[in-house]
Structures are given as C-alpha cells and as structure tokens.
Amino acid sequence: MIRRNSAFSQNGHTDPLIRMLDVAQSYTRRIDWSTLERARAALATTNAFDGAADAKLKLG
C-alpha cells in the first residue's frame, strides 16, 4: 500500500491512493471493535500484525 501512496506523492496520481484508502476503510469496518480482545483476535487472524515486507492481509 505504501507504493500506491508514493504514486500520489511523486506523480500526482490520486486513483491508487483512493483505492488504498477504500480498502483500508472496508477492512477496518469488518473488525469487531467491541472489546480489545475481539479486535486483537480479528487483527491477528487477518495478519495485521505481520511486519514482513511481503505480508498480505487476509481479507476474505
């Protein structure tokens, strides 16, 4: 997602940034934020805490 942001900052292309923000909003909407434990479990299940450069969120 950072690569998409650099397209905006370096070239002024807004479409990739808008798509990235749309995916981020959709993802956070799916998380159960009612308790810290539920949110952490959902985030862990979707690989949100994976810090690897090639990490991918499980959105399905």
Contacts in CASP RR format, 6 or more apart in sequence:
PFRMAT RR
TARGET T0000
AUTHOR 0000-0000-0000
METHOD contacts of the structure
MODEL  1
MIRRNSAFSQNGHTDPLIRMLDVAQSYTRRIDWSTLERARAALATTNAFD
GAADAKLKLG
1 20 0 8 1.000
1 23 0 8 1.000
1 24 0 8 1.000
4 16 0 8 1.000
4 17 0 8 1.000
4 19 0 8 1.000
4 20 0 8 1.000
5 16 0 8 1.000
5 17 0 8 1.000
5 20 0 8 1.000
7 13 0 8 1.000
7 16 0 8 1.000
7 17 0 8 1.000
8 14 0 8 1.000
8 16 0 8 1.000
8 17 0 8 1.000
23 59 0 8 1.000
26 59 0 8 1.000
27 46 0 8 1.000
27 57 0 8 1.000
27 59 0 8 1.000
30 42 0 8 1.000
30 59 0 8 1.000
31 39 0 8 1.000
31 42 0 8 1.000
31 43 0 8 1.000
32 38 0 8 1.000
32 39 0 8 1.000
32 42 0 8 1.000
33 39 0 8 1.000
43 49 0 8 1.000
45 58 0 8 1.000
46 57 0 8 1.000
46 58 0 8 1.000
46 59 0 8 1.000
47 55 0 8 1.000
47 56 0 8 1.000
47 57 0 8 1.000
47 58 0 8 1.000
48 57 0 8 1.000
END
